[in-house]
Amino acid sequence: MSTRLFRILSAISSIAGVIMINVSFSYPGPPLNPTGAQMAAFAGQHLGSTLMGAWLQAVGMLLILLFGFAIVCEAGATTRLAGWMTFFGSAILMMVSLIEIVFYYGLLYTDPVATGLVSFNLIHAVQHLYFIIAGPALFIPLGIVILGSRVLPGVFGYLALVVGVAFAISGIVFLDSLVLPVAVQALASVQALWWLAAAITMIVQAARMPRPVSVEVQG
């Protein structure tokens, strides 16, 4: 596969992932501080949409992180510490996302109904991990990888560092908040914009790359 095609396909993967995750967030969730009856009613009314949202988030995150891996490979950082830490951060982010998705499934169990209530609280608990470790562990080394290469404009490297540090600071500031404020949770949309802008930029750059020239050998 040519470098041009590899960059385009990996970027398309990120765009698809961002769209899938945004769609998953559009599905309704349980009311704040739900009662057992409200949780049972939610499970009955939104079983299909909750399962679809869980699938979209799981697969969407995988597609986004595939683009992150592609950035490291294209930057020639697969043998550097920053590259390996990006891989490690991606694994942490994927793990945290999958744990959250497990509790989405838990919302749908109504026998006993307490399962849904416990899962609802655990979702809020897991969301802290995005800010404490998952976000910083991915974006900070990824920013370093980008700044040490020409795979993307340097501004994306600096923005990745800012996002990573902002996640880390938020994780510390709101460490004692059992439920993260909505404004803090909205920070997740900032990283989605980063992935989307980075993917579009890579497609534009790849489109400007010269196509490989075939050489005819005359016998």
Order of alpha helices (4+ residues) and beta strands (2+ residues): alpha-alpha-alpha-alpha-alpha-alpha-alpha-alpha-alpha
